[in-house]
Amino acid sequence: MRVASVMENFAEYGTKEPLLIYLTSHLHRLGETEEHILQILSPLIDYTEPARPSRLLSLLSPWRRGLSGKNKEARENLLNELIDKIEGL
């Protein structure tokens, strides 16, 4: 499992499970306790995508692209925050 592809999949598509597995393993190898790993990763664990728009609204492609871009930006921000926390250990 390449960390870059796991991070890209989360940023691009919101697939968080492989990222959670990788980060949990990495933090464990660094000697972090289960409680601290949970504390560090809780924003990712709690992350959910906003509800998808109805079929009618999905026809409004500029709005949909805007929402998709905002979701990606939110995921990238979350990822950057997690990396900063982990690098600070």
N, C-alpha and C positions, 0 to 999 in steps of 0.2 A: 504494500500500500504506500504510494507516494504521497507525502504530506502536501505537496503543491497541488496535486489533482484533487485531494480531499478538500482542501481549502477552496479551490476554484469551484468545485461542485456545490459547496455551501453558498459561496458568494453568488454564483450564477443561478442556482436552482433551489436553494434552501434545503438541500439534503444534509441534515445535521448529524445523523446517526454515525456514519463513518468518522466524522470529525470528532465526535464525542469519544468514540473508542480510541482513536489515535491520541487525543489530548490526555485522556485518562491514563493510558499506558505510559505516555511520556512523563506526566507528572508523578506517576508511581515510580518510574525509574529514577526520577530526581529525588525520591525519598519523601515525597509529600504524604501526609496522612490522608485517610479517606475523607475525614471531615473537611480538611483544607481543600482537597480536590473538589469536593461538592461545593464549597464556598466559591472557589474560583470559577467553576464551570456552570454555576447556577443560572447566569444570564443566558447561556446557550441552551441549557436544559429547558428553561422556561420560555424560550423563543418560540413564537408561533407566527405563522403567516396571517395577515389580515384575511378576512373572509373574501372569497372570490366573488366578483361581480356577477349579477344575473346574466343570463344569455343575452337579453336586450342590451344591457350596458356593455357587454363584451363586444358588441358590434361597433361601438364607438372606439375604434382602434387608437386614435390619438390619446384618449383618456386612459385606455388600457395600457398603452406603452408608458405613459407617465407613471401609472401605479406600479408597473413592473420595474421601472427605473428607481422609484422610491424604495421599493422592497429590496432591490439589490443594494442600494446605497446603505440602507439600514443594516443589512447583513454584513456588508464590508466594514461598517463602523463597529459593529459588535465584534467581528473577527479581529480588527485592529486593537480594540480594547483588551480582548483576551490575550493577544500576543504581548501587549505591553505588560499586562499583569504577570504573565509567565516569565518574560525576560527579566522582570524585576525581582524574581525569586533568588 
